[in-house]
Amino acid sequence: MKPISELLKAHESPAWQITPDASVFEALQKLADKGVGALLVMQSDKLVGVVSERDYTRKVALLGKNSKEIKVADIMTRDPFTVTPNTGTRACMSLMSHKKFRHLPVVENGKVLGMISIRDIMDDIIADNEQTISQLTNYINS
């Protein structure tokens, strides 16, 4: 089980963020531009929430609201669960699975270091399993 800090090192891009007073439309533009499914919602240097495509779908689109008139603060997940860089990937996967969310901010001493997604964790677990299979195959064949 590898710590999340290892996954953060592999990220080529920073965790994208937006302010709570931005419009949901601005958040959607940033999500599309950056090719991500969620943004950290930051006020100054403090994490105040996470906003995702799922938040938009359920709290704006399905209710027939106008994304240019609604603020991120109105739909974001406040006080999101966070993990530290030392949290293991399997513990993160379990938390995300049980709480039913797909993005997890990584925080240390109040400072946001990044955000991981369920895809990051699944890719890591698959790579780990492939490595184990390869090692076992080599052991059996030798």
Secondary structure, DSSP 8 states (H G I E B T S, - for coil): --BHHHHHHH-SS---EE-TTSBHHHHHHHHHHHT-SEEEEEETTEEEEEEEHHHHHHHTGGGT--TTTSBHHHHSEES---B-TTSBHHHHHHHHHHHT-SEEEEEETTEEEEEEEHHHHHHHHHHHHHHHHHHHHHHHH-
